Amino acid sequence: MATSFVNTKLPPFTFDHERAEALVLKLYNDYLSRNMLYAHENASTAPQNKHKPWRKVAIQTSLFDDVSRITTAPKIKPLSLKHFIWIFFATLTDRRQVSDEVYKAHCVIYNERPYLYSKKAIKENPEALGEYLATKKVGVPRQSAEYWVRCAKTLFERFSGDPLKLLKHCGDNVEGVQKFKEKTEKETGSDPLPGYGPKITSLFTLFLAELGVYQMPRDAFPVDVHVQAIFLQQEIIVPVERDTVNDELEDFLRKFLCEMAFKHDLDKVHLSHAFWIKGAKLCTGCSRRKAVQLLCSIESSCLGRVDTNPYFKAGVWEFPLTFMRKGNHRKFKIENKNGDDTNHHLFED
């Protein structure tokens, strides 16, 4: 089982290509066959599909309300331009927090201030917007507000408020978006799409692909903390001699996963869900899972959840890595109340 070095001068990590390829195919096939964890979690339970801007949202009208007012967002049609714009800004703020809270918050924001998803957002005061986003618990609120206003200016002034036109202008690929950002910043001194790096751009194209309105580019794959952690926990990637910067690992894995998807003709929407669900729904809190062995098909080769604190605090994986205790291995009876494989105890802590 050969291990290859990524950088022959100063390798930030080693990479086991053979085991990596086997992992990709294993998770992908598990997801398609609804095996173990995926019998209970799939795309329908992902945050962007659970929370929609036209669904009913509970809003507390004041601090003294005993009962929250139930309201629905202003009229917005699924698969409409307004829908794509909502996804564009929701995706922009999807970082450094639980994803479920991101899209849930944007449903409330759309109910309260729908104009933030229009050209009027360009005139918003970033500081005031940041304070508002903080009340909605949007991650990194001040930075998110600044990015929101600047991205709105680019989207509405250069592309008529159409995210699909923006992508087309950039060649319909992730690298094209990054080149557009770099070129514009050299010309104007300002990043036209702050926050839209390779991961967020890939995530946005994933959401559009889910809706059936766009095909994920050949170079698109959202490599978040969960994707990176899974490869580290399996010792497929091992840091060497120094800390590994998140961007180094993200860029490498994005290209690798895209090549695997192309080589094996894998649907990257399914593959993305397979990795995200594994990391977010099972690896997070693994040590407290009673049924981890019943849910995780790669548990036996896993070192346990890697410590993600350095990733979120400084954007690095610290060398040497620290791993948490794996899940409870006690055997217990699986309850089957509905004549199917559903077990409501599987996720109990």
Buried (B, 14 or more C-beta within 10 A) or exposed (E): EEEEEBEEEEBBBBBBBEBBBBBBBBBBBBBBEEBBBBBBBBBEEBBBBEBBBBEEBEEEEEEEEEEEEEBEBEEBEEEEBBBBBBBBBBBBBBBBBEBBBBBBBBBBBBBBBBEBBBBEBBEBEBEEBBEBBBEBBBBBBBBBBBBBBBBBBBBBEBBEBBBBEBBEBBEBBBBBBBEBBEEBBEEEEEBBBBBBBBBBBBBBBBBBBBBEEBEBBBBBBBBBBBBBBBBBBBBBBBBBEEBBBBEBBBBBBBBBBBBBBEEEEBBBBBBBBBBBBBBBBBBBBBEBBBBBBBBBBBBEEBEBBBBBEBBEEEEBBBBEBEBBEBBBEEEEEEEEEEEEEEBEEBBEE
